[in-house]
Structure formats: structure tokens, C-alpha cells
Amino acid sequence: MTTQPAPIVVGYDGSTGSQSALRWATTEAVRTRAPLRLVEAFELVIVTRPAPGYVVPLEAVRTARQKGLDAVAEGIRLHHPDLTVESSLAGGPASQILVEAAEDARMVVLGSRGLGGWSGLLVGSVAVQVTTHARCPVVVIPPDLRAHAHEGATVVVGVDGSKTSAKAIDFAFDQADARHAQVVALHTWTSPFLTYADGASMLQFDEEKIRDEARLLVAESVAGAAADHPDVKWTTELVTGSAAQALVRRSESADLLVVGSRGRGGFTGLLLGSVSQSALHHAHCPIAIVH
């Protein structure tokens, strides 16, 4: 008895962002031979007439949306006949529908912004909520996705020794293996001097020792995933300063940026840490948030 592989779920609403997400997700589904599931949320409209709070069924609109979604799915099947493609139009808020769809998904792929919300935002509320609450990895595609001019595909992963960082490393190596890409394990550290006004401190600080310890932390963190993917080449990059800024800068020449949902710092009650939030809003390439 064979079990059906977990699907790749893509949030679709016809927007430019969701179309970019669909292209990325389709390529990923073909590469991994996973089913592709298109999910669109349909919210009923509340109006004040003919009576306050009356819900307009909008069955004609729902039917049209379903036909449109089915047509998109059929177009993918025509181009990829060996790919299993499903489509689902569900009633309710988009973030809730996608978080529920993530329960049995391999990953969820979203555009950074959909049709709704404030046009000035880099990342819409749906993407933020889904990356915060979905149990599987969520990949968010930037609005200006374009091919990077560099040799060889690169997957950059943030490493800080935390449990979520370990999950992110596994995901990064899986992606790199499938893409025939190299992994860049990026670790940042901050000099203790920076925590004091004007850099004044009585602490004795051995920068080379800190670098050696950071290099060892990365090596130990990556060891398991590297052993599981012997064909994947990987390198270590140690950067001083802000982790979020370093990740965003490195994403300019990466094909995929992978970060854990939360690192070692910050408030333990948060589901999405400040570094991952900042990277989510400013990454120049697709970013995967791994819980």
C-alpha cells in the first residue's frame, strides 16, 4: 500500500503575487513529484440592504470563481500531465483557510501580497498570519522575483544553534539537493563592545576565539544534514552585526533564503521572531519560514 505524498499548497487569488507563487509552487511540485493543491478563499460580503447584516449568497460569483480556479488548474495539467493538481475554493478568511490547508501539506507557497490590504505594504497580513501559524514550512515569493545573475543556485540558511534553526537547515539541504544548489550557512555575531556606550568596556574580547566558536557552532549544526545530503556542497559565512540585515543583504544573490520561525533571542512566547519577521518583509528572493 502506497501513501499519497503530502501536497504543496499554493494560495491563489488571481493577483500578480499569487501568480508568481503558483509558478514557483508548480516548479517545486514537478521537481519533487508532489501533488499541487490550489487553494482560494471566498468571503461572503456583508451589506446593509435589504436588511442590516444581511448576507448576500453571491452564488453566481462563487460559481465564476470556481470555474476560474478550475481553469487555472486545468492549464497546469495540460503543461504537466504527470502532475497531480487539485483545486479548492473554501469559504472564510484567507489566512484561516490556508493555515487549515497547511495541516497535511509539505509546504505552503504564497505571494507576498494578494488582492486585499494596503497597497504600500511589502508583505500582506495573510502572508504574515500564515507564516506565523502554519505548522509546515511557508515559502513567500517577493513581488519583484527575478533570476539572479550569479553562477550556480544558492540556498542561504540562517544558523544560530536553536531548534528551529536545525529544522531550517534540514529544509535548506533538502531544497539544495533537489535544485543541485549549494548551501550557504550564515551565522552572525555581535561584539560585546557594541553593548556598551561608545564601545567602552573593561571586558577582554578575543575576536578570533569568538569566530572559531561560531565556526564550530555552524559545523556542528550542519553536520547531520550534510551527512544526509553528501552531494550538496556547503560553505560557512560569519558576519558581524544584525542577523536580519545580514540575511536580507545575502538574499540579494540567493535563490532561496531559509530561516527558522524563531531563534535563540527574543521573547519565548512569540511564534514568529523579530529576525524572521524582518527577513520576511525585506528579502529579495523567495523566503522559507520553517517552524
C-alpha positions in Angstrom: 0.0 0.0 0.0 1.4 3.4 -1.1 0.7 6.5 0.8 -0.1 9.8 -1.0 2.7 12.3 -0.6 1.9 15.5 1.2 0.8 18.2 -1.2 2.3 21.6 -2.0 -0.4 24.1 -1.2 -0.4 27.4 -3.0 -2.6 30.4 -2.1 -4.2 31.7 -5.2 -6.5 34.8 -5.7 -5.6 35.8 -9.2 -3.3 38.6 -8.1 0.2 39.1 -9.6 1.7 37.9 -6.3 -0.3 34.7 -6.3 0.6 34.0 -9.9 4.3 34.3 -9.1 3.6 31.9 -6.1 1.8 29.5 -8.4 4.7 29.4 -10.9 7.2 28.8 -8.1 5.0 26.1 -6.5 4.4 24.3 -9.8 8.1 24.1 -10.5 8.6 22.7 -6.9 5.8 20.2 -7.3 7.2 19.0 -10.6 10.7 18.7 -9.1 9.6 16.8 -6.0 6.8 14.9 -7.7 4.4 16.1 -5.0 0.7 16.9 -5.7 -0.1 20.5 -6.2 -3.2 22.0 -4.4 -4.5 25.4 -5.4 -6.5 27.0 -2.5 -8.6 30.1 -2.9 -10.6 31.7 -0.1 -14.0 33.1 -0.8 -15.5 35.5 1.8 -19.2 36.5 1.6 -20.0 40.2 1.6 -22.0 41.8 4.4 -24.3 44.6 3.2 -26.8 46.9 4.9 -29.6 46.3 2.4 -32.2 44.9 2.2 -31.7 44.4 5.9 -28.8 45.2 8.3 -26.4 42.3 8.5 -28.0 40.5 5.5 -25.6 38.1 3.8 -25.6 38.1 0.0 -25.2 34.5 -1.2 -23.3 35.6 -4.3 -23.7 32.1 -5.8 -23.1 33.4 -9.3 -19.8 35.0 -8.1 -18.8 31.8 -6.3 -19.5 29.7 -9.4 -17.5 32.0 -11.6 -14.5 32.0 -9.1 -14.7 28.2 -9.0 -14.7 27.9 -12.8 -11.7 30.3 -13.0 -9.8 28.3 -10.4 -10.6 25.1 -12.2 -9.4 26.6 -15.5 -6.1 27.5 -13.9 -5.7 24.0 -12.5 -6.5 22.5 -15.9 -4.0 24.7 -17.6 -1.3 23.3 -15.3 -2.4 19.8 -16.0 -2.1 20.4 -19.8 1.5 21.6 -19.4 2.4 18.9 -16.8 0.3 15.8 -17.5 2.1 13.7 -14.9 1.4 16.2 -12.1 -1.5 15.7 -9.7 -3.3 19.1 -9.5 -6.2 19.8 -7.1 -8.2 23.0 -6.6 -10.2 24.1 -3.7 -12.5 27.2 -3.2 -13.2 27.5 0.5 -15.4 29.9 2.3 -13.8 32.0 5.1 -10.8 34.3 5.7 -7.8 33.5 3.5 -5.4 33.2 6.4 -7.6 30.8 8.3 -8.3 28.7 5.2 -4.5 28.5 4.3 -3.5 27.6 7.9 -6.0 24.8 7.9 -4.8 23.6 4.5 -1.3 23.5 5.9 -2.2 20.8 8.4 -1.4 18.0 5.9 0.9 20.0 3.5 4.5 19.6 2.6 4.7 23.3 2.4 2.6 26.4 1.7 3.6 28.9 -1.0 2.2 32.4 -1.1 2.7 35.7 -2.8 3.9 38.4 -0.5 0.7 40.3 -1.1 -2.7 39.4 -2.5 -5.6 41.4 -3.9 -6.7 42.8 -0.5 -5.0 45.0 2.1 -2.9 48.2 1.9 -1.0 48.6 -1.4 2.0 50.2 0.3 2.8 47.1 2.4 5.7 44.9 1.3 4.1 41.8 2.9 0.4 41.5 3.3 -1.4 40.4 6.5 -2.4 37.0 5.1 1.3 36.1 4.5 2.3 37.3 7.9 -0.5 35.3 9.6 0.1 32.1 7.7 3.9 32.2 8.3 3.1 32.7 11.9 0.6 30.0 12.5 1.1 27.3 9.8 2.8 24.1 11.1 4.6 23.3 7.9 7.3 25.5 6.1 5.8 28.5 4.4 7.5 30.0 1.3 6.8 33.6 0.5 7.6 34.9 -3.0 8.6 38.6 -3.4 6.7 40.8 -5.8 9.7 41.5 -8.0 11.0 38.0 -8.3 13.6 37.7 -11.0 16.5 35.5 -11.9 19.8 36.4 -10.1 22.9 36.9 -12.1 25.3 34.5 -10.5 26.9 31.2 -11.1 25.1 28.2 -9.6 22.0 28.1 -7.5 22.4 29.1 -3.8 20.3 28.4 -0.8 21.1 30.6 2.2 20.1 29.4 5.7 20.4 31.3 8.9 22.2 29.3 11.6 22.1 30.2 15.4 22.1 26.8 17.1 18.4 26.9 18.0 15.9 24.0 17.4 14.1 25.9 14.7 17.4 26.7 13.1 18.1 22.9 12.9 14.8 22.4 11.2 15.6 25.2 8.8 19.0 23.6 8.0 17.3 20.3 7.1 14.8 22.1 4.9 17.6 24.1 3.2 19.6 21.0 2.4 16.6 19.2 1.0 15.9 22.2 -1.2 19.6 22.4 -2.3 19.7 18.7 -3.1 16.6 18.9 -5.3 17.9 22.1 -7.0 21.5 20.9 -7.4 22.4 24.0 -5.4 25.0 24.9 -2.8 24.1 25.9 0.7 25.5 28.9 2.5 25.2 28.6 6.3 25.1 32.1 7.5 25.8 32.9 11.2 26.0 36.4 12.7 27.6 37.5 16.0 27.9 40.8 17.7 31.0 42.1 19.6 30.4 42.6 23.3 31.8 46.1 22.9 28.7 47.1 20.9 26.6 46.6 24.0 28.3 49.5 25.8 28.1 53.2 25.2 30.8 54.5 22.8 32.2 51.0 22.7 33.8 51.4 26.1 34.2 48.1 28.1 36.6 46.5 30.6 35.9 43.1 29.0 38.8 41.3 27.4 37.5 40.3 24.0 39.2 37.8 21.7 37.6 38.2 18.3 39.4 35.2 16.8 38.2 33.0 19.6 34.6 34.1 19.0 35.0 33.4 15.3 36.3 29.9 16.0 33.4 29.2 18.3 31.0 30.5 15.7 32.5 28.3 13.0 32.3 25.3 15.3 28.7 26.0 16.1 27.8 26.1 12.4 29.8 23.0 11.7 28.0 21.1 14.4 24.6 22.4 13.4 25.1 21.5 9.8 26.8 18.1 10.3 23.6 15.9 10.3 22.0 17.5 7.2 25.3 17.5 5.4 25.8 13.8 6.1 22.3 13.1 4.8 23.0 15.0 1.6 26.6 14.1 0.7 26.3 15.6 -2.8 25.4 19.1 -1.6 28.3 21.5 -1.3 28.1 24.0 1.6 30.1 26.9 2.9 30.1 28.9 6.1 29.7 32.7 6.2 30.3 34.5 9.5 29.1 38.1 9.7 29.3 40.6 12.5 26.3 42.8 13.2 22.5 42.4 12.8 21.3 39.0 11.8 18.2 40.4 9.9 20.3 42.8 7.9 22.9 40.2 7.0 20.2 37.8 5.8 18.5 40.4 3.8 21.8 41.5 2.2 22.6 37.9 1.4 19.2 37.3 -0.2 20.2 39.7 -3.0 22.2 37.0 -4.6 20.4 33.9 -3.4 17.7 31.7 -5.0 16.1 30.9 -1.7 16.5 32.2 1.9 15.6 29.8 4.7 15.1 30.9 8.3 13.6 29.3 11.4 10.4 30.9 12.8 12.2 31.9 16.0 15.8 31.9 17.0 17.6 31.9 20.4 16.8 35.5 21.3 13.7 37.4 21.9 10.5 36.7 23.8 9.8 33.0 24.1 6.0 33.5 23.7 6.3 34.8 20.2 5.5 32.4 17.3 7.5 34.5 14.8 10.7 36.1 15.9 11.9 39.6 15.0 14.7 38.3 12.7 12.4 36.1 10.7 9.8 38.9 10.5 12.3 41.4 9.3 13.7 39.0 6.7 10.1 38.1 5.6 9.4 41.8 4.9 12.6 42.7 3.1 14.0 39.6 1.5 14.9 40.0 -2.2 14.4 36.3 -3.1 11.8 33.7 -2.0 12.0 33.1 1.7 11.0 30.0 3.6 9.9 30.3 7.2 10.4 26.9 9.0 8.7 26.1 12.3 
